[in-house]
Amino acid sequence: MRVCVIGGTGHVGSFLSAMLAEAGHQVTVASSGRTPVPSGGPWQSIDSVTIRYGAEGWLDVIRATKPDAVVDILQGNSPGLHEALKDTCRQFVVCGSLWMLGRPRVAPTPAVTQAPCLFEGYASRYAQMLQTKECAKADGIAFTAIMPPNICGPGKIPLDGHGGRDLEVHKAHRRGERVFLPAPGSNLVGPCDAEDIARAFMLCLEKPDAAADCIFNVGSAYALTAVQFVETYGDIYGSTISVELVDWSRYETEMFPEIGANWHFQANMCPDIRPLQERLGYQPAYTPEQTMERAVRWMFDQGLFDE
C-alpha cells in the first residue's frame, strides 16, 4: 500500500513512518524540512517531499505521491485535502487532540463533544474534522480520526509540572524544587507514548473497514493524578519534589494564568480508549510512568542536561 504521512518526521509521525516501512508499505513522508529525515534502518526505503503545510501547490505535491492512504498528523486543512484526493485515495486518517472535545464531563472521556472547545485553533480543526468525516462517508472513503491526550515519550521534551515543555523546569524537578498545583491535586493527567499513538494509526491503516467513520481516543491504560504526575518525575530524577496545593483562583490568576499551561491541571486528561481496543485491538505498550521515563532518558541521551 502506498501511504503518504504528512508530518512524517515529527514526534508521532517518525514512529509511524518507520512502522509502515518495516511492514513493507511504500511510504512517502511530507514535511516542512525543519526536522531532518532520519537515515538508516527502515528510513532507507522511505521517500520524502519537502513542502510547508498549506503553501501554494502543497495539495498538488501530496496528490503526486499517488497515495492509497493519507495520514495527516498536522490536520490543518482536512476539507481541502479530502477534496484533492477523494478520486484516488481510499483512506484518510487524521490526528486531532483530546482538547478538541472541550472540558470533560466524565472520566474516562469518550471521543464525543463534551463542551465548547476553548482553544480557537483546536476548535477550527475539530469543525473541519467533523465536516470531512461526513464528506468522506458520502464519497465512500474510510475516514478515521485519532485523538491523543498529552503526547510523551522519546523525541520531545515532555510535559512538566508547570504545564509546559520547558527544559529549565525539568532541571528544577531534577533538583527537587517545590511545585505548586491547584488543590486538591486529583486532576487526571494522561501522558501517552508517541510510539503507542503511532501504533493506533497503524491499526487504522491495517483495518480500514473497522476504523472507517470513527473518531477514536488513544491513550495509556490509565492516567495519573496531578500529584502522582509530579511525584513520578521525582522518582525518575531521584529527587524528592515537594508539592504545595493552592486554591485554584490563585493558581489560575497569580501563578499560571496562560490557559495552555493551566488546562493540564484543570481538565481531566483521561481518554476512554475502549472503542479503540474493542474495534481494532489496540493495547498500549507503555504506562504513563514508563513513557515519562523514556522521555527523560531521551533528554539525557540528547545531552540536554549537560552543563
Helices and strands as residue ranges (DSSP letters): E 2-6, H 11-22, E 26-31, G 41-45, E 47-50, H 58-64, E 69-72, H 78-85, E 91-95, G 98-101, H 120-139, E 142-147, E 151-152, H 167-175, E 179-182, E 188-189, E 192-193, H 194-206, H 208-211, E 214-217, E 224-225, H 226-237, E 243-246, H 248-250, I 251-255, H 259-262, G 263-265, H 274-280, H 288-301
